[in-house]
Amino acid sequence: MTRLRITAALTAVVLAAAALAGCGGSSGAGGDGKTTVTFWQQKFEDYQQAWFKKYVDQYNASQSKVKIDYQVVPADTWQQKLKAAQAAGKAPDVATTSYGNIPAGVAQGQFTELDGLLPADAFADVKDNVKSFVTINGKHYAYPMLVEPSTVLYYRTDLVKAAGLDPASPPKTWADLLTWAQKLTTGNVKGMTIASTANDLAWSSWGLQYNACGYLPITDDWSKGRATDPCFAKIAELYKSLYQGNLMPRTPKVGYPDALPYGQGEVAMMANGSWAVGALKADYKDMLSKTAVAPFPSLDGDPSKPTATLGGWTLTVDGKTKNKQQAADFVKYLLAGDPAIMADFFKTSGFSKYTVRTSVDTALAGTPEATSDPFMKVISEQIVAHGKQEPAYPFDVALAFGTALESSMKNTADIPKAMKTADDAINDVIQKQQLKGTAPKS
């Protein structure tokens, strides 16, 4: 799932660097003759920490030359501690890294190129629509772990039947979606929930931007905004129709990533990321038997066009580590080695996250847990397969467009004016942050 990019103040980084002196970071041979490789993992769901520890322990026990020093860092302090460690020359040898942070990290020399450290067949195993996520100028700087589609359509099969609709034939176009939302809005139940604040709209609409236009509201070389192109107005019209038609909660209790409105029966359909599968299985188990999933509809009904972007996590090797090969060997073991290891991860996640390797798909196809899961096949084959990479431009660009969507859907500005305001804001970001010509090349 996309997270907000947290920028720590310089003074905080300096102070944290001092606090980190003497701890963490790259290290050489220990007293037992083993090379110590430090691995920092940003804290995620509880099951993930348990999974990482399980396989770190197994790796340490499997050989006698390297010891992985595994450390979990809370998400709210991750950026600050990582920058502080880098400033102090004590960055971890291996770290979890989001796809969106790879281009900037490569430009700053933070990551080691993995070609030559990992075998070529490891990257050949990565799915074609994911390879570019970790590739800059033809070189690989990370190994992908998973993807999480930003947008999946969840719907209540019982309510769909009661409304005279066919649960086996979910909406294919945006017009179909509006029809379903209208018919499913009854009493205290709204037709659906979807993002409605600028911050959530900024990133959760990326897939719809690709769907309607085939591109994003900034040119590929980041030289000029293009939010005023007519196709972007169609996206605003969809959100406005849902909001102004009272087909969605107008004052939601939670943000887009939270499954609560659907889980508590307040809405009949939900647009949410694949992570909501985990929430349903953990917190709203009574909903599972009456929930189906489908790709979010396409503007024109073409199922091959993306409606979701794929966020997710990788492992990177520090650009200044003295233990490059040892660190890369651990990455290979955990993410690029025996497919059963990553298959175990996806099983542990409740199949709420999705594999990037064809060999892991094959391994999962032979397990009853995966083949019997009610959601995995649809999300993997119909959504992940067509998903696009999250953009690497500064979040300010995305926020300008998200603000336009919110203002138009809530009638504080008409759609043409909102899109013109977004275009002006994007061009301002380009100028102030000197973005022209800096777009990374995969």
C-alpha positions in Angstrom: 0.0 0.0 0.0 1.2 3.6 -0.7 2.4 5.3 2.4 3.0 9.1 2.7 6.6 10.1 2.2 7.8 11.3 5.6 10.4 14.1 5.5 12.4 14.5 8.7 13.8 17.9 9.6 17.6 18.2 9.2 18.1 19.0 12.9 16.2 15.9 13.9 18.4 13.8 11.5 21.6 15.2 13.0 20.4 14.5 16.5 19.3 11.0 15.6 22.6 10.4 13.9 24.4 11.2 17.2 22.0 8.8 19.0 22.8 6.1 16.5 26.6 6.4 16.9 27.9 3.0 17.8 24.8 1.0 16.9 23.2 -0.6 13.8 24.7 -0.1 10.4 27.2 -2.2 8.4 29.8 -4.2 10.3 32.6 -6.7 9.5 33.7 -9.9 11.0 32.5 -10.7 14.5 34.3 -12.3 17.4 33.1 -15.7 16.1 34.7 -15.1 12.7 31.4 -14.6 11.0 30.7 -11.6 8.9 27.8 -9.6 10.4 25.3 -8.3 7.9 22.8 -5.8 9.4 19.2 -6.0 8.1 16.7 -3.3 9.0 13.0 -4.1 8.4 10.4 -1.4 8.6 7.7 -2.6 10.9 4.6 -3.9 9.1 1.8 -6.2 10.3 2.7 -8.4 13.2 2.8 -11.6 11.1 5.4 -10.0 8.9 7.9 -9.5 11.7 7.4 -13.2 12.7 7.9 -14.3 9.1 11.1 -12.3 8.7 12.5 -13.6 12.0 11.7 -17.2 11.1 13.7 -17.1 7.9 16.5 -14.9 9.2 17.0 -17.6 11.9 16.9 -20.3 9.3 19.5 -18.5 7.2 21.8 -18.0 10.1 21.5 -21.7 11.0 22.0 -22.8 7.4 25.6 -21.6 7.0 28.6 -20.6 9.2 30.1 -17.6 7.4 27.5 -14.9 7.8 25.3 -13.7 10.7 22.3 -11.6 9.8 21.7 -9.0 12.5 17.9 -8.4 12.2 16.4 -5.2 13.5 12.8 -4.0 13.3 12.3 -0.2 13.1 8.9 1.4 13.7 7.3 2.9 10.6 6.9 6.4 12.2 10.6 6.7 12.9 11.9 4.8 9.9 12.8 7.7 7.6 14.5 9.7 10.4 16.5 6.7 11.7 17.6 5.6 8.2 18.7 9.1 7.1 20.6 9.5 10.4 22.3 6.1 10.0 23.3 7.1 6.5 24.7 10.4 7.7 26.7 8.7 10.4 28.1 6.1 8.0 26.2 3.3 9.7 23.5 2.5 7.2 22.2 -1.1 7.4 23.7 -3.5 4.8 20.2 -4.6 3.8 16.9 -2.6 4.2 13.3 -2.8 3.1 12.6 -0.1 0.5 9.4 0.9 -1.3 9.4 1.0 -5.1 8.8 4.7 -5.1 12.0 5.4 -3.2 14.3 3.5 -5.6 14.8 6.2 -8.3 15.8 8.9 -5.8 17.9 6.5 -3.9 19.8 5.4 -7.0 20.4 9.1 -8.0 21.9 9.7 -4.5 24.1 6.6 -4.6 22.3 4.9 -1.7 21.9 1.4 -3.3 24.3 -1.1 -4.7 23.7 -2.4 -8.3 22.7 -6.1 -7.9 23.7 -7.3 -11.4 26.7 -9.6 -10.9 25.8 -10.1 -7.3 22.6 -12.0 -8.0 22.3 -14.5 -10.9 20.6 -13.3 -14.1 17.9 -16.0 -13.8 16.8 -14.4 -10.5 15.6 -11.3 -12.4 14.3 -13.4 -15.3 11.9 -14.9 -12.8 10.4 -11.5 -12.1 7.1 -10.8 -13.9 7.4 -8.5 -16.9 5.2 -5.7 -15.6 7.2 -5.5 -12.3 10.8 -5.6 -13.7 10.8 -1.9 -14.4 10.0 -1.2 -10.8 13.6 -2.1 -9.7 15.4 -1.1 -12.9 17.1 2.2 -13.6 19.0 2.7 -16.9 19.0 -1.0 -17.5 20.5 -1.9 -14.1 18.8 -3.6 -11.1 19.1 -1.9 -7.8 16.6 -3.9 -5.7 14.9 -7.2 -5.7 11.1 -7.1 -5.5 9.3 -8.9 -2.7 5.6 -8.3 -3.3 3.0 -6.0 -4.9 -0.2 -4.6 -3.4 -2.8 -3.4 -6.0 -4.1 0.0 -4.9 -7.7 -0.6 -6.2 -9.9 -3.7 -6.0 -13.7 -3.7 -6.2 -15.3 -5.6 -3.2 -19.0 -6.2 -3.2 -21.7 -7.8 -1.1 -23.2 -10.7 -3.1 -26.3 -10.9 -0.8 -27.1 -7.2 -1.3 -26.4 -7.5 -5.0 -28.9 -10.3 -5.4 -31.5 -8.4 -3.4 -31.1 -5.5 -5.7 -31.8 -7.7 -8.8 -28.2 -7.6 -10.0 -26.0 -10.6 -10.9 -23.1 -11.2 -8.5 -21.4 -13.3 -11.2 -21.3 -10.3 -13.6 -19.8 -7.3 -11.7 -19.8 -3.8 -13.4 -17.4 -3.6 -16.3 -17.6 0.2 -17.1 -17.8 3.3 -15.0 -21.4 3.7 -16.2 -22.2 0.2 -14.9 -20.6 1.1 -11.6 -22.8 4.1 -11.1 -25.9 2.0 -12.0 -24.9 -0.6 -9.4 -24.2 2.1 -6.8 -27.6 3.6 -7.4 -29.5 0.3 -7.1 -27.5 -0.7 -4.0 -28.1 2.6 -2.1 -31.0 1.8 0.2 -31.9 2.9 3.7 -28.8 3.4 5.8 -26.6 1.5 3.3 -24.7 3.5 0.6 -23.9 2.0 -2.7 -20.1 2.1 -2.2 -17.2 3.7 -0.5 -14.2 5.2 -2.3 -11.6 7.9 -1.6 -13.0 11.4 -0.9 -10.1 13.5 0.5 -7.3 15.1 -1.5 -4.6 13.0 0.2 -6.3 9.7 -0.5 -7.4 10.7 -4.0 -3.9 11.8 -4.8 -2.6 8.2 -4.9 -5.6 6.0 -5.1 -6.7 7.5 -8.4 -3.4 6.7 -10.2 -4.8 3.6 -11.7 -7.9 5.4 -13.0 -5.6 8.1 -14.5 -3.8 5.4 -16.5 -7.2 3.9 -17.4 -8.8 7.0 -18.7 -5.8 8.7 -20.3 -3.0 6.1 -20.6 -0.8 8.5 -18.8 -0.5 10.8 -15.7 -1.2 14.5 -15.4 2.5 15.4 -16.0 4.5 14.7 -19.1 6.8 11.7 -19.1 9.9 13.9 -18.9 8.4 15.9 -16.0 8.6 19.1 -18.0 5.0 20.2 -18.0 1.6 19.5 -16.5 -1.3 18.1 -18.5 -4.1 17.9 -16.1 -6.3 19.9 -18.4 -6.4 17.1 -21.0 -10.1 16.2 -21.4 -9.6 12.6 -20.3 -8.8 13.7 -16.8 -12.2 15.4 -16.5 -13.9 12.0 -17.0 -12.2 10.8 -13.7 -13.5 13.9 -11.9 -17.0 13.2 -13.3 -17.0 9.7 -11.9 -16.1 10.9 -8.3 -18.5 13.8 -8.5 -21.4 11.5 -9.6 -20.8 9.2 -6.7 -20.5 12.0 -4.2 -23.2 14.4 -5.4 -25.6 11.4 -6.0 -25.3 10.4 -2.3 -24.1 7.0 -3.4 -21.2 7.1 -1.0 -20.6 8.3 2.6 -20.2 12.1 2.4 -18.4 12.3 5.8 -16.5 9.0 6.1 -15.2 7.9 9.5 -11.9 6.6 8.1 -9.6 7.0 5.2 -9.5 5.1 1.9 -7.2 2.3 3.1 -9.5 1.3 6.0 -12.1 -1.4 5.4 -14.3 -0.4 8.3 -17.3 1.0 6.4 -17.6 -2.2 4.4 -16.8 -4.5 7.3 -19.5 -2.9 9.4 -22.1 -3.1 6.7 -22.4 0.6 6.0 -21.8 0.2 2.2 -22.6 -2.5 -0.4 -19.4 -2.0 -2.4 -15.9 -0.9 -1.6 -13.0 0.4 -3.6 -9.8 -0.5 -1.6 -6.4 -2.0 -2.0 -5.7 -5.7 -1.8 -4.6 -5.2 1.8 -8.3 -5.0 2.7 -8.5 -8.8 2.1 -6.3 -9.2 5.2 -8.6 -6.9 7.2 -11.7 -8.8 6.2 -10.1 -12.1 7.2 -8.9 -10.8 10.5 -11.6 -8.4 11.6 -14.7 -8.9 9.6 -14.9 -12.7 9.1 -18.7 -12.7 8.9 -18.4 -10.8 5.6 -16.1 -13.3 3.9 -18.8 -15.7 2.7 -20.9 -12.9 1.2 -18.0 -10.9 -0.4 -16.7 -11.2 -4.0 -13.9 -9.2 -5.6 -13.5 -7.9 -9.2 -11.2 -5.5 -11.0 -12.4 -1.9 -10.6 -14.3 -1.1 -13.8 -12.6 0.4 -16.8 -13.9 3.6 -18.4 -14.7 1.9 -21.6 -15.1 -1.7 -20.3 -11.7 -2.9 -21.6 -10.5 -5.3 -18.9 -6.9 -5.2 -20.2 -6.5 -1.6 -19.2 -5.1 -0.9 -15.7 -7.3 0.4 -13.0 -4.8 -0.1 -10.2 -1.2 0.8 -9.5 1.1 -1.7 -7.7 2.8 -0.5 -4.6 5.0 -2.8 -2.5 8.4 -3.5 -1.0 11.8 -4.7 -2.0 15.1 -5.4 -0.3 18.1 -3.1 -1.2 21.8 -3.4 -0.5 23.5 -0.3 0.8 25.6 1.5 -1.7 28.6 1.9 0.7 28.5 -1.5 2.5 31.8 -3.5 2.6 29.7 -6.7 2.6 28.0 -6.4 -0.8 28.1 -10.0 -1.8 27.2 -11.3 1.7 24.2 -9.0 1.8 23.2 -9.9 -1.8 23.4 -13.6 -0.9 20.9 -13.1 1.9 18.6 -11.2 -0.4 18.8 -14.1 -2.9 18.0 -16.6 -0.2 15.0 -14.8 1.2 13.4 -13.3 -2.0 14.9 -15.0 -5.0 15.7 -18.5 -3.9 13.5 -21.4 -3.0 10.0 -20.4 -4.2 8.6 -22.2 -1.1 9.9 -19.4 1.1 7.9 -16.6 -0.5 5.0 -18.9 -1.0 4.9 -19.3 2.7 4.9 -15.5 3.1 1.8 -15.1 0.8 0.0 -17.9 2.7 0.9 -16.2 6.0 -0.5 -12.9 4.7 -3.8 -14.5 4.0 -3.2 -13.9 0.3 -3.7 -10.1 0.8 -0.4 -9.4 -1.0 0.8 -10.8 -4.3 3.9 -12.5 -5.8 6.2 -10.9 -8.3 7.8 -14.2 -9.4 6.4 -16.7 -11.9 8.1 -19.6 -10.0 6.2 -18.6 -6.8 3.0 -18.5 -8.7 3.7 -22.1 -9.8 4.5 -23.1 -6.2 1.3 -21.5 -4.9 -0.8 -23.2 -7.7 0.0 -26.5 -6.1 -1.2 -25.6 -2.6 -4.9 -26.1 -1.5 -4.8 -22.9 0.6 -4.1 -20.8 -2.5 -6.3 -22.6 -4.9 -9.3 -22.4 -2.5 -8.9 -18.8 -1.6 -11.9 -16.9 -2.8 -10.0 -13.7 -3.8 -6.5 -14.7 -4.9 -7.1 -15.9 -8.4 -9.1 -12.8 -9.4 -6.7 -10.3 -7.9 -3.6 -12.0 -9.2 -4.8 -12.8 -12.7 -7.2 -9.9 -13.5 -5.7 -7.0 -11.5 -2.0 -7.5 -10.7 -1.4 -8.7 -14.3 -2.5 -5.4 -15.7 -1.3 -3.1 -12.9 1.0 -0.2 -13.4 4.0 1.0 -11.4 3.4 3.8 -8.9 4.8 7.1 -10.3 8.2 8.2 -8.9 7.5 12.0 -9.1 7.2 14.0 -5.8 4.0 13.5 -4.0 3.2 17.2 -4.4 2.3 16.5 -8.0 -0.1 13.8 -7.0 -1.6 16.0 -4.3 -2.3 18.8 -6.8 -4.4 16.4 -8.8 -6.0 14.9 -5.7 -7.0 18.3 -4.6 -8.7 19.0 -7.9 -10.7 15.8 -7.6 -11.8 16.6 -4.1 -12.8 20.2 -5.0 -14.8 19.1 -8.1 -16.5 16.2 -6.4 -17.6 18.4 -3.5 -18.6 21.3 -5.8 -16.2 23.9 -4.4 -15.0 24.3 -8.0 -16.3 23.2 -11.3 -14.3 20.5 -13.1 -12.5 22.7 -15.7 -11.5 25.2 -13.1 -10.3 22.5 -10.7 -8.2 20.9 -13.5 -6.7 24.2 -14.5 -5.8 24.9 -10.8 -4.2 21.4 -10.7 -2.2 22.1 -13.9 -0.9 25.4 -12.6 0.1 23.7 -9.3 1.9 20.9 -11.1 3.8 23.4 -13.2 4.7 25.3 -10.1 6.1 22.1 -8.5 8.1 21.4 -11.7 9.6 24.9 -11.6 10.3 25.1 -7.9 11.7 21.5 -7.5 13.5 21.7 -10.9 11.9 18.4 -12.1 12.2 19.0 -15.8 14.3 16.2 -17.4 14.8 14.4 -14.1 12.3 11.6 -14.6 14.0 8.2 -14.1 14.4 5.9 -17.0 13.7 2.2 -16.5 
